[in-house]
Amino acid sequence: MSPKESEKIGAVYIDERKRLLGYIRNRIPDHVEAEDILQDVFYQLTVGFQDIRRIESLTAWLYRVADNRITDLFRKKRPVTISYSENAKNEEDGPLTLQEILPSLGSRPEDEEIKELIWEAIEETLSEMPEEQRKVFVANEFEDLSFKEISAKTGIGINTLISRKRYAVLALREKLNELYKLLKEN
């Protein structure tokens, strides 16, 4: 990039930064995310400057890139569905692993609170279920043992272990659905 091109980018940055940031902030309330999008827009300007010389309205291009980045952000942040039904297969009763039951949450403070509530519900449910169900669930989900490995250790048939885990998952699913309903109401 020539010094002239660098000057032009610097001038565009100075002229458009505040207005473009205001435009982005009208759509993205989080100041940090808005700044990230702004920086990404100007990064795209510097990376693609050779092609951009052919663009008649650089300002319009900046706003179009900003709109695209905002759209990308919203696509990444799909609303959390607090239900297992999206993971359930049509012919099955639903998911049979803990990962399939749990919603995907981010790292925002409210997500951390929800995670804490979910783990409390899981611990409570595990403490209430029959020992043989709890043991197979914990061994399979938390200790990453296969049913074959658990069977070899315990001498219990694989089908029996799968059945016990299924009952454990059903109990967890029921408890978590109650929690999810409460969370949706609030």
Secondary structure as the mmCIF struct_conf table of DSSP 4:
data_model
#
loop_
_struct_conf.conf_type_id
_struct_conf.id
_struct_conf.beg_label_comp_id
_struct_conf.beg_label_asym_id
_struct_conf.beg_label_seq_id
_struct_conf.end_label_comp_id
_struct_conf.end_label_asym_id
_struct_conf.end_label_seq_id
HELX_RH_AL_P HELX_RH_AL_P1 PRO A 3 ARG A 27
HELX_RH_AL_P HELX_RH_AL_P2 HIS A 31 VAL A 47
TURN_TY1_P TURN_TY1_P1 GLY A 48 GLY A 48
HELX_RH_AL_P HELX_RH_AL_P3 PHE A 49 ILE A 52
TURN_TY1_P TURN_TY1_P2 ARG A 53 ARG A 54
BEND BEND1 GLU A 56 GLU A 56
HELX_RH_AL_P HELX_RH_AL_P4 LEU A 58 LYS A 76
TURN_TY1_P TURN_TY1_P3 LYS A 77 LYS A 77
HELX_LH_PP_P HELX_LH_PP_P1 ARG A 78 THR A 81
BEND BEND2 TYR A 84 TYR A 84
TURN_TY1_P TURN_TY1_P4 SER A 85 ASN A 87
BEND BEND3 ASN A 90 GLY A 94
BEND BEND4 THR A 97 THR A 97
HELX_RH_AL_P HELX_RH_AL_P5 LEU A 98 ILE A 101
BEND BEND5 LEU A 102 LEU A 102
HELX_LH_PP_P HELX_LH_PP_P2 PRO A 103 SER A 104
BEND BEND6 SER A 107 ARG A 108
HELX_RH_AL_P HELX_RH_AL_P6 PRO A 109 GLU A 128
BEND BEND7 MET A 129 MET A 129
HELX_RH_AL_P HELX_RH_AL_P7 GLU A 131 GLU A 141
TURN_TY1_P TURN_TY1_P5 PHE A 142 PHE A 142
BEND BEND8 GLU A 143 GLU A 143
HELX_RH_AL_P HELX_RH_AL_P8 PHE A 147 THR A 154
HELX_RH_AL_P HELX_RH_AL_P9 ILE A 158 GLU A 185
#
